[in-house]
Amino acid sequence: MSKNIHALSALTLLIISAAQSLHAAEQPQKGGDLTWGVETEPSTLNPQLNGQDKTELLLRASYESLLARKPDGSYIPWLASAYSVSDDGKTYTFTLRDDVKFSNGEKFDANAVAENFRHLQDPAYTAGSGLSVFGARIANIATPNDHTVVVTLKDVYSPFLSFATSLKLISPSSWKSAQLKAGGTEIIGTGPFILKKYEKGQQIEFVRNPDYHWASANAAHQGPAYLNSVTYRFLPESSVRTGALLSGQVDVIEGISGNDASEFKNNPDYTYQHALNTGTPYSLFLNVKYGSTQELKVRQALVQGLDIGPILQSIYRGQRTRTWGITSPIDPFYDSSLEGKYGNNPQLANKLLDEAGWSTKGSDGIRTKDGQPLTIDIVQSQATVRDQRDVLLQALQAQARQKLGVYLKIRYVDSGTYAEVRNNGKFGSIANSNTPTDGVDIENHYLPINAGGAINYSRTDAPEILPLLKGAWQTQDTAKRKAFYAQLQNFAILQQALAIPLYEPEDQIAAATYVHGVGFRPFKQMPENTYDVWLSKH
């Protein structure tokens, strides 16, 4: 009896000890260095001029914003402790925290924040980015005291709060740096990590900011980050990233192909997560001002004739989401009315092409008119070739040739050539997506260029569009704004065939099981920075 009691006691102590050890292992541990394999290298390290959504993961390590967003899209304090919008919808007042400083010790105050807004009005600074659209809307910037910034707009513009509260803020000294446009260690933020070293083409390293203690309520903890450092290695090939994680060369990766997802799903040695992005789907925007896509029936033929679903299934193995409209399925302004209403109708598409005069075919099967082949020049920036998009475009190319007799000429270009092509308008289509919310993504792609459309790749200036956008700008009522965007969606896709939506980008994260705290940013659902990440083995 006594032996049994002693044996039971020993077993109980063993269970308690194991439970305590497990509990201890679940508690965040400080220290350690994390290596994260990423798909995209930034074209600029200036967080305001960066136009690559994928690189926000890196830049959010050092640069922060006035407010954060909850999963439902509502705003919560971050570097600002409070905000208000005037009754007339034109004036935005931000009350700043008084305990924040930039990582080089500079004061975070009203003047520092106001300077960020003032630079939005500087064409020399904003050239080549979408910032000028917002700067042009500002009538006045005031700092009534050290902790209050008041921005007044010329007219009501409801997306401004989304933009203003997400603008990544940089320090006063940054504006004087020779690195301002390219970004670098002299461009200072307030974030939980400090940019230490950038090795172009290889990696970028951030080290912990020991003074950090102003995370938003979205964070899982307060105070400095747990990690000593985080290094992002640039590994553009999906198979290389997968191999690096499986072999232990990196601890985390993002951007996982449909083929590779099975390596990590239900694998006890790894965690796997994925989430759809907000913003505009990856789409082919068709240029209404140049080449054969000037013809409405040619554009409509592409929209109606291509069969996107099977291509996505073949390439991504069911791991990507087909889209039909002008914004993400998770966006509050998403309208599902176009789902299944177009596409996979080669009979209609070929009829449209015949009616447009492209009724004969050459020996290569490509339609011709007046001796010229029906060729559409698709331009893709090399910096945004990711997620097997090159394979996707090749599959579309093959289908267009086979089913429609249309040659999609795919051209990958460097950043300089891309900027030149965008400016001169000599392209048939540009393939693009972006993640801004609150209608900013829609405006970016459909606002006429002469009215400030930053990435209006269809180059449309149809008079029907501006009134719809203005209607959405001038109300804070979500239902009314959605109705305006729904009208725009039908006009843009079904009537004018300005774009062919393909799929909604998503982010995937796979990590070794000793990596804890990785996840997605609320609302936008992009990979969050490593502030809350910790390692159970160093």
C-alpha positions in Angstrom: 0.0 0.0 0.0 2.8 2.4 1.0 4.7 1.5 -2.2 1.6 2.3 -4.3 1.1 5.6 -2.5 4.8 6.6 -3.0 4.6 5.5 -6.7 1.4 7.5 -7.1 3.0 10.6 -5.4 6.0 10.3 -7.7 3.8 10.0 -10.7 1.8 13.1 -9.5 5.0 15.1 -9.0 6.1 14.0 -12.5 2.9 15.2 -14.0 3.0 18.5 -12.1 6.6 19.0 -13.1 5.8 18.3 -16.8 2.9 20.7 -16.6 5.0 23.4 -15.1 7.7 22.8 -17.8 5.0 23.0 -20.5 3.6 26.2 -18.9 7.1 27.7 -18.7 7.7 26.8 -22.4 4.6 28.7 -23.3 5.8 31.9 -21.7 7.5 34.3 -24.1 11.2 34.3 -23.8 13.5 37.2 -24.4 16.5 37.0 -26.7 17.4 35.2 -29.8 17.9 36.1 -33.5 15.3 35.4 -36.1 15.9 34.8 -39.8 12.9 35.3 -42.1 13.0 34.3 -45.8 11.0 36.8 -47.9 10.0 37.0 -51.5 10.5 40.6 -52.3 13.4 43.0 -51.9 12.3 46.7 -51.4 13.0 49.0 -54.3 13.2 51.8 -51.6 13.6 51.7 -47.9 11.7 54.9 -47.4 8.5 53.7 -45.9 6.4 56.5 -47.4 7.7 56.1 -51.0 7.6 52.3 -50.9 5.0 51.1 -53.3 5.5 47.3 -52.8 2.9 45.9 -50.4 5.0 42.8 -49.8 7.8 44.8 -48.3 5.6 46.4 -45.6 6.5 43.4 -43.4 10.1 44.7 -43.3 9.5 48.4 -43.0 6.9 48.1 -40.2 9.7 46.9 -38.0 11.1 50.4 -37.8 8.3 52.8 -38.9 4.9 53.3 -37.3 1.7 55.3 -37.8 -0.7 57.5 -35.8 -3.5 54.9 -35.4 -3.9 51.1 -35.9 -6.9 49.2 -37.2 -8.9 46.5 -35.4 -10.2 43.5 -37.4 -13.5 45.2 -38.1 -11.6 48.2 -39.5 -12.2 50.6 -36.6 -9.4 52.8 -35.4 -7.5 52.5 -32.1 -4.6 54.6 -30.6 -1.0 54.1 -31.5 1.3 57.0 -31.8 -1.7 59.2 -31.5 -3.7 58.8 -28.3 -6.9 60.2 -29.8 -8.4 61.7 -33.0 -11.5 63.5 -34.1 -13.2 64.5 -37.4 -15.1 67.7 -37.7 -18.8 67.7 -38.4 -18.2 69.0 -41.9 -15.8 66.1 -42.6 -12.9 68.4 -43.5 -10.8 68.7 -40.4 -8.8 65.9 -38.7 -7.3 66.5 -35.3 -4.7 64.1 -33.8 -3.7 64.1 -30.2 -0.2 62.7 -29.9 1.2 60.5 -27.1 3.8 62.4 -25.0 6.0 59.4 -24.2 7.2 58.5 -27.8 10.6 59.3 -29.3 12.3 58.4 -32.5 15.0 55.7 -32.2 17.8 58.3 -32.5 16.4 60.2 -29.5 14.7 63.0 -31.5 11.4 64.3 -30.1 8.2 62.9 -31.4 6.0 65.9 -31.3 3.4 67.9 -33.3 6.1 69.6 -35.4 7.7 66.3 -36.3 4.4 64.8 -37.4 3.3 68.0 -39.2 6.5 67.9 -41.2 5.5 64.5 -42.6 2.2 65.9 -43.8 3.9 69.0 -45.3 6.1 66.8 -47.4 3.0 65.3 -49.0 2.6 68.7 -50.7 6.2 68.7 -52.1 6.1 67.5 -55.8 9.9 66.9 -55.7 9.4 64.4 -52.8 6.2 62.7 -53.9 7.2 62.3 -57.6 6.6 58.7 -58.8 4.4 57.8 -55.8 0.7 58.2 -54.9 1.4 60.6 -52.1 0.8 63.7 -54.2 -2.9 62.8 -54.5 -3.3 63.2 -50.7 -1.0 66.2 -50.4 -3.1 68.1 -53.0 -6.2 67.7 -50.9 -4.7 69.4 -47.8 -5.6 73.0 -47.3 -3.8 73.6 -44.0 -1.6 71.9 -41.3 -1.6 73.4 -37.8 0.1 72.6 -34.6 -1.8 74.4 -31.8 0.5 72.8 -29.2 3.3 70.2 -28.9 0.9 67.3 -28.9 -1.8 68.3 -31.4 -1.8 68.2 -35.1 -4.7 69.6 -37.1 -5.1 68.8 -40.8 -7.8 70.6 -42.8 -8.8 69.5 -46.3 -10.0 71.6 -49.2 -13.0 69.4 -49.6 -14.6 66.4 -48.0 -12.6 63.2 -48.7 -13.7 60.2 -46.6 -10.7 58.0 -47.4 -8.3 60.5 -45.9 -8.5 59.1 -42.3 -7.4 55.7 -43.6 -4.5 57.3 -45.3 -3.5 59.8 -42.7 -3.5 57.3 -39.8 -1.5 54.7 -41.7 1.2 57.1 -43.0 4.5 55.8 -41.7 6.2 58.7 -39.8 9.9 59.6 -40.0 12.0 61.9 -37.9 12.9 65.5 -38.5 16.6 64.7 -39.4 15.5 62.2 -42.0 14.3 65.0 -44.3 17.9 66.4 -44.5 19.5 63.0 -45.3 20.9 62.1 -48.7 19.2 58.7 -48.2 15.7 60.3 -48.2 14.5 58.8 -51.5 16.3 55.5 -51.3 15.9 55.0 -47.5 18.5 53.6 -45.2 19.9 53.7 -41.7 19.6 57.5 -41.6 15.8 57.4 -42.2 14.6 57.2 -38.6 11.3 55.8 -37.2 9.8 55.0 -33.9 9.4 51.3 -34.3 10.3 48.3 -32.0 13.4 47.6 -34.2 16.1 49.8 -35.7 17.5 49.3 -39.2 21.1 48.3 -38.7 22.4 47.0 -42.1 21.2 46.5 -45.6 23.0 44.3 -48.0 21.5 44.9 -51.4 20.4 41.6 -53.1 21.1 39.7 -49.9 19.4 40.7 -46.7 18.4 43.4 -44.3 19.0 43.4 -40.5 17.0 45.1 -37.7 18.0 45.2 -34.1 15.8 45.7 -31.0 15.0 49.2 -29.9 15.6 49.0 -26.2 13.5 52.1 -25.4 10.3 51.0 -27.2 7.1 51.0 -25.1 4.3 52.4 -27.1 2.7 49.5 -29.0 -1.0 49.7 -29.9 -3.6 47.5 -28.2 -3.4 45.1 -31.1 0.0 43.9 -29.8 0.2 40.9 -27.4 2.6 42.7 -25.1 4.1 46.1 -24.2 7.7 47.1 -23.8 10.7 46.2 -26.0 10.5 43.4 -28.6 11.4 39.9 -27.4 14.0 39.2 -30.2 17.5 40.7 -30.2 17.4 41.0 -33.9 15.6 39.9 -37.1 17.2 39.4 -40.5 15.1 39.2 -43.6 16.8 37.3 -46.4 15.8 38.0 -50.0 14.9 34.7 -51.5 12.7 35.4 -54.6 12.2 31.8 -55.6 9.4 30.0 -53.8 11.2 26.6 -53.9 14.3 28.2 -52.5 12.4 29.7 -49.6 10.7 26.3 -48.9 14.1 24.5 -49.0 15.7 27.1 -46.7 13.0 26.5 -44.1 13.0 22.7 -44.4 16.8 22.7 -44.1 16.9 25.0 -41.1 18.7 27.9 -42.9 15.8 30.2 -42.0 13.2 30.1 -39.2 10.2 31.6 -41.1 9.2 32.1 -44.7 6.3 33.9 -46.4 5.0 33.7 -50.0 4.4 29.9 -50.3 3.4 28.4 -53.6 0.3 26.2 -53.9 2.6 23.3 -54.7 4.7 23.9 -51.6 1.9 24.5 -49.1 1.5 20.7 -48.5 5.1 20.6 -47.1 3.9 22.5 -44.1 0.2 21.8 -43.6 -0.4 19.2 -41.0 3.4 18.9 -40.5 4.1 18.7 -36.7 7.5 20.4 -37.2 5.9 23.6 -38.7 3.0 26.0 -38.5 1.2 27.2 -41.6 -1.1 30.2 -41.8 -2.7 32.1 -44.7 -5.0 35.1 -45.1 -6.5 37.1 -48.0 -5.3 40.7 -48.6 -7.5 43.7 -48.8 -7.3 46.0 -51.8 -7.5 45.5 -55.6 -7.1 41.9 -57.0 -4.2 41.0 -59.2 -5.7 42.1 -62.6 -4.8 42.8 -66.2 -5.6 46.5 -66.7 -6.3 47.1 -70.4 -5.1 50.4 -71.9 -7.9 52.3 -73.7 -5.5 54.8 -75.2 -2.9 52.6 -77.0 -2.8 49.7 -79.5 -5.5 47.1 -80.1 -7.0 47.5 -76.6 -8.3 50.9 -77.6 -11.1 49.0 -79.2 -13.9 48.2 -76.8 -14.9 44.9 -78.4 -11.3 43.7 -78.1 -11.3 44.4 -74.4 -14.7 42.9 -74.0 -13.6 39.8 -75.9 -10.7 39.3 -73.4 -13.0 39.7 -70.4 -15.6 37.3 -71.8 -13.4 34.8 -73.5 -10.7 33.9 -70.9 -11.4 31.1 -68.5 -9.5 32.1 -65.3 -10.7 29.5 -62.8 -9.1 26.3 -64.3 -5.8 28.2 -64.8 -5.7 29.2 -61.1 -6.6 25.7 -60.0 -3.8 24.2 -62.2 -1.1 26.6 -61.0 -2.0 27.1 -57.4 -3.6 23.7 -56.5 -6.7 25.4 -55.1 -4.7 27.7 -52.8 -5.7 31.0 -54.4 -9.1 32.8 -54.6 -10.7 33.7 -58.0 -12.0 37.2 -58.0 -14.5 39.0 -60.2 -14.7 42.6 -59.1 -12.6 45.7 -58.4 -11.8 45.1 -54.7 -11.0 42.2 -52.3 -13.7 39.8 -51.1 -12.8 40.8 -47.5 -13.2 44.5 -48.2 -16.3 46.3 -46.7 -16.9 47.7 -50.2 -16.8 44.3 -52.0 -19.8 43.7 -54.3 -20.4 40.1 -55.3 -22.9 40.9 -58.1 -20.4 40.1 -60.9 -19.5 36.6 -59.6 -20.0 34.2 -62.5 -21.4 36.9 -64.9 -18.6 36.9 -67.4 -15.7 34.7 -68.7 -15.4 31.3 -70.2 -17.5 32.3 -73.2 -15.1 31.9 -76.2 -18.1 31.9 -78.6 -19.1 35.4 -77.6 -15.5 36.5 -77.5 -14.8 35.4 -81.0 -18.0 37.0 -82.3 -16.9 40.3 -80.7 -13.4 40.0 -82.4 -15.0 39.3 -85.8 -17.3 42.3 -85.4 -14.2 44.4 -84.5 -12.7 43.5 -87.9 -10.1 41.0 -86.6 -11.7 38.3 -88.7 -8.8 36.6 -90.5 -6.0 34.6 -89.0 -2.3 34.2 -90.0 -0.5 30.9 -90.3 0.3 31.1 -86.6 -3.3 31.2 -85.6 -3.2 34.8 -84.5 -6.0 37.1 -85.8 -5.1 39.9 -88.1 -6.6 43.2 -89.5 -5.1 45.2 -92.3 -2.1 42.8 -92.2 -1.3 43.5 -88.5 -1.5 40.7 -85.9 -3.7 41.1 -82.8 -1.0 41.6 -80.3 -1.4 43.0 -76.8 1.8 44.0 -74.9 1.5 43.0 -71.3 4.0 44.8 -69.1 5.0 43.6 -65.6 7.5 45.2 -63.3 10.2 42.7 -62.5 9.9 43.9 -58.8 6.4 42.6 -58.6 6.9 39.2 -60.3 6.1 36.9 -57.4 3.6 34.2 -56.4 4.1 32.3 -59.7 2.6 35.3 -61.6 5.0 34.6 -64.5 3.5 31.1 -64.8 0.0 32.6 -64.6 0.6 35.1 -67.4 2.1 32.3 -69.6 -1.0 30.2 -69.0 -3.2 33.1 -70.0 -1.0 33.7 -73.0 -1.5 30.1 -74.2 -5.2 30.2 -73.6 -5.7 33.5 -75.5 -3.8 32.2 -78.4 -5.7 28.9 -78.5 -9.2 30.0 -77.8 -9.3 33.6 -79.2 -6.4 33.9 -81.6 -4.9 36.8 -79.6 -1.2 37.1 -78.9 -0.4 38.3 -75.4 3.2 39.5 -75.5 4.6 39.4 -72.0 7.4 41.8 -71.1 9.2 42.0 -67.8 11.0 45.3 -67.2 13.2 46.9 -64.6 12.0 49.8 -62.4 13.3 52.5 -64.7 11.7 51.1 -67.8 8.5 50.5 -65.9 8.3 54.1 -64.9 9.0 55.2 -68.5 6.3 52.9 -69.9 3.8 54.1 -67.3 4.5 57.7 -68.2 4.4 57.3 -72.0 1.4 55.0 -72.0 2.9 52.7 -74.7 1.6 49.4 -73.5 -1.5 47.2 -74.0 -1.9 46.1 -70.4 -0.2 46.3 -67.1 -0.7 43.5 -64.5 -1.0 44.8 -61.0 -2.6 44.6 -57.5 -2.4 46.7 -54.4 -3.7 46.6 -50.8 -4.9 50.1 -49.7 -8.3 50.0 -48.1 -11.4 52.3 -47.8 -11.7 52.9 -51.5 -8.2 54.2 -51.9 -7.3 51.1 -53.9 -10.3 51.7 -56.2 -9.4 55.4 -56.6 -5.7 54.6 -57.4 -6.7 52.4 -60.4 -9.8 54.3 -61.8 -9.4 58.0 -61.0 -8.5 59.7 -64.3 -4.8 60.4 -64.6 -5.4 64.2 -65.1 -7.3 64.2 -61.8 -4.5 62.4 -59.9 -5.0 58.7 -60.6 -1.7 57.3 -59.3 -1.9 53.9 -61.0 -4.7 54.3 -63.5 -3.2 51.6 -65.9 -6.3 51.5 -68.1 -5.7 55.2 -68.6 -9.5 55.7 -68.7 -10.9 59.2 -68.5 -14.5 58.1 -69.0 -16.7 61.0 -67.8 -18.9 58.5 -65.9 -16.2 57.6 -63.4 -15.4 60.8 -61.6 -19.0 61.4 -60.4 -19.1 57.9 -58.9 -15.8 58.4 -57.1 -16.8 61.8 -55.8 -20.1 60.4 -54.6 -18.2 57.9 -52.5 -15.7 60.5 -51.2 -18.3 62.8 -50.0 -20.1 60.5 -47.6 -19.1 58.6 -44.5 -22.0 56.2 -44.9 -20.6 52.8 -45.8 -23.7 51.6 -47.5 -23.9 54.6 -49.7 -20.2 54.4 -50.6 -20.6 50.7 -51.4 -23.4 51.6 -53.8 -21.3 54.1 -55.7 -18.4 51.6 -56.0 -20.9 48.9 -57.2 -21.9 51.2 -60.0 -18.3 51.8 -60.8 -17.5 48.1 -60.8 -20.2 47.3 -63.3 -19.2 50.1 -65.6 -15.4 49.3 -65.3 -15.7 45.5 -65.9 -18.9 44.7 -67.8 -19.4 47.8 -69.8 -16.0 49.2 -70.5 -13.8 46.1 -69.9 -11.1 48.2 -68.3 -9.6 45.3 -66.3 -9.7 41.5 -66.1 -9.6 40.5 -62.4 -7.6 37.3 -61.9 -7.2 36.4 -58.2 -7.0 38.0 -54.8 -3.4 38.0 -53.4 -3.0 36.4 -50.1 -0.1 36.0 -47.7 1.2 32.7 -46.3 3.5 32.2 -43.4 5.3 28.9 -42.5 7.5 28.7 -39.4 9.4 26.2 -37.4 7.4 25.2 -34.2 9.9 26.9 -31.9 8.9 30.3 -33.5 5.9 31.8 -31.6 3.8 34.9 -32.2 3.9 35.1 -36.0 0.7 36.2 -37.6 -1.2 38.7 -39.7 -2.0 42.4 -39.1 -5.6 43.0 -38.2 -7.9 44.2 -41.0 -5.3 44.4 -43.8 -4.3 40.8 -43.1 -0.7 41.1 -44.3 2.2 39.5 -42.3 2.7 41.5 -39.1 6.2 42.6 -38.0 8.1 40.5 -35.4 7.4 42.7 -32.4 5.5 39.9 -30.6 7.6 37.0 -32.0 9.7 35.0 -29.6 11.7 31.8 -29.8 11.5 28.8 -27.5 15.0 27.8 -28.5 17.9 30.2 -29.2 
